[in-house]
Amino acid sequence: MMTTELVYLMLTALLTGCLWIPVVIGYVSSRGLLTPADYKVAPTSALPDWTNRANRAHMNAVESFAPFAAVVLVAHVLGVSSGVTVVCAAVYFFARLAHAVVHISGFPLFNARTMIFTISWVAFLVFAIETLRLGT
């Protein structure tokens, strides 16, 4: 049976696995479809700012996914599930979703991207602490 924490892990995996799509859309809309020659020497024309932000959002999601996944899977193996882990998993997913939207859009308000990233990191950290507390 899939726990709520595993559902949010799956949703986070789907989000992370789809964040390359805006990057490709940005490349193709700016540079056109790749030709066989482009595979030897990649085009170097400038990309729109949003495409560069989309690439960074994707890379950030990939880098953040592995630690979150490890903690969720360790909790699952140990049979750790609590109100705290459920809330942390949900907060982590929705914060990562908001982070991607804010990062790609370039939303300028009071460094929202950093604040949202920090919320996701705190959710990850609290989840890990709760797993250590209940799993030992």
C-alpha angles and dihedrals in degrees: 000000000000114000122215089254091056091048090056090045089054092048090049090050091051091049092048091045092054101044091089089069097077089047092055091044089054093049094047095043090050102037106018127235117328117258125208089260090057090064089063097044116014118223113259102196114134118273125217114266092246091058091053090047090049090053091050091047090052093048092047091051091050092049093048097044101071098058092045092048092049093053093047092048093047089051090049093050090048092047092242114156125144140150087268095054092046093051092044092052091050093045090048093052096045092044090052090049091049090045091056093048094046094044096049094043093048090230102191104198114128095317093297092172093063092045092051092047089052091051090054091047093050090049089052092048095048089047090053093047091049090050091051091046096050099032099057 
